Amino acid sequence: MEKKLVYIFSDGACSGNPGPGGFGVILRCDGREKELSGGEARTTNNRMELMGAITGLEALKFPCKVILQTDSKYVVDSVTKGWAKSWKAKGWIKADKKPALNSDLWERLLNLLEIHEVTFTWIKGHAGHEENERCDRLAVMQRDAHAKS
């Protein structure tokens, strides 16, 4: 059976690092869309970028072929350049011998990449990309909501 093609757009936002943060996700498949978002009162921008990708992939009910677009070089480069897999293989230690940050989220993402066939695409943030702008609005809304909590 051929896997369904799903487009996932994600973005994260944080005020302070750490500080209140949020993420926004759009899933698109077969002409339908679903928006997801969430956040935390004390987090980092990189954690929110990872949570966007993870939340989108975790929403899929069966293995899919995915085009995941994000403005996070941290997420895209860590996956496409093999850094995250290398960190895991070395017990979450980076090449510079320092601990890899966000290993809990990288573990979740790497597990999802075993299920889904994912192509990561970097897009320039705040450059008028319609879905990225929508995800940013969702992320900022969650960030602001968590700043008040």
CORTAKA-V185067 format. One record per helix or strand of 3 or more residues. SS is the DSSP state (~ for helix, > for strand). FROM is the first residue (numbers start at 1). TO is the last residue. If there is no record, write none. Layout:
<<SS/FROM/TO> <SS/FROM/TO>>
This chain:
<<>/5/16> <>/19/29> <>/32/43> <~/45/58> <>/65/70> <~/73/80> <~/83/89> <~/103/115> <>/117/122> <~/130/147>>
